[in-house]
Amino acid sequence: MDNHTPGLPAGRMPVLRVVPMPADANVHGDVFGGWIMAQVDIAGSLPAVRRANGRVATIAVNSFVFKQPVFVGDLLSFYADIIKVGRTSITVYVDVYAQRNRLIDEVVHVTEATLTYVATDDQRQPRMLPPAA
């Protein structure tokens, strides 16, 4: 049986799924861009932490594009891929999709971003990344 929702990336699992609530939006039900940015940062950090085998810190938001609005009640799916690895840094591309009405599965590509994280030690200083597994 195929569990794939049309419009979402086939054969991929989101790293994060979340539903924005009224406190995350303005009086018109439009979700705050800053709230979306925070969720994107969390989603991007997940593969970065895994690759760094430990703590990372966000050092740059290289690009961030809001393609469509996000509304209270949308089911957001965040997909994150490492696109570059340096000596201490990891750059991650994050794609965000919204399922507007989960009864008819209207899916909209709402946001895309590229963020860079740096691996840090216990003193929060940059550290070398471990070899790729």
N, C-alpha and C positions, 0 to 999 in steps of 0.2 A: 504494500500500500504506500502511495506517495503522500508524504506529509508536507510537501513543499507548497508554500503560499505563493501564488503568482505575483510577480513584481519584486519579491525578495531574491537576493542572490542564491542561485541554485547550488546545492551541494555544500553550503557553508553554514556554520553555526555562528550566531551573534555572540560577541564576548560579553554583552550587557543588554538587558531588556528592561525598560522602565515605562511607567505610565505617569505623565505629569498630572499633578493635582491642582485644585484652584489656588492654593498658596504660591504656586510656581508661575502664575499668570497675572496679567493685568485685569481690569474690570470687564474687559470684552472677551476674556477667555483665550487671549493670545499669550503663549508661553514666552517668558523673558529670555532674551538671547543669552544673558549671563548664566541662566540656569542650564541652558543647553550646552554652553561652553564648559561648564563644570562637569556635566555628564560625559562629554566628549573627552575631557582630560582624564577622567576615571577610566573610560573605555580604552584610551590609548595607553595608559599606564599598565594595563594588565599584561599585554605581550611584552612590554618593556621590562617589567619586573621579572617575568619568566626568563627572558633572555639574559638579564643582568644577574639573575640568581640572587636577588636581594633588592635593597632600597634604590629607588630612583627619584630624581627631582625633575620637574618640568623646567626646561631652560629657555624654550622658545615655542611660540605659536607661529609657525612659518606661513600658514595660510588658513583662512577660515571663511567659508562661503555659506550663507543662509540662502538656500535655493527656493524654499517654500516655507510658509508659516507652520508652526506647530501649535496644536490646540489641546486644551485640557481634555483628557480621555483618550488621546492618541496612544497607541502602543508603539513605542520607539524601539527599534532594533539597531544596535551599534555593531559594526563590523570593523575590525582593526587588523592591519597588516604592517609588519616591519618592512620598511622600504630601503633603509640604509643603516649600516652599523659601522661606527668608528672605533677609536681606541677606548673611549669612555662614554660615547654617546650612541643613542638609538633613535632613529627617526621613524615615526609611525604615521600611516595614513588611516584616517577614520572616515567611514561612510555611515550615514544615518538615514534610516527609512522609517516612515510613519504609516501604520495601518490605521486608517481613519475610522472605518466602521467595520469592526471585525466580523460582522454578519455577512457582508458582501465582499470583504477583503479588498477594499480600495487601498492601494499601496502607493506612497509618494516618496520620492527621494528628496529629503528635506535639507540635509547638511552634509558638507564634506570638509575635512580639515587635515592639516599635516602639522604634527607637533614633534619636538625633539626633547628627549629626556637624557639626563646624565646619570650614570651609576654613581652612587655615593657610599662612603664608608660610615662607620658609627659616629664619626665627628662631622658628618655631612660634607666631607671633602670629596672631590672627584676621585674615582678609582678605576683601574683598568677593568674592562669586561673580561669575564672568563672565556676560554676558548669555546667556540660553538660546539654544541653536543652532537 
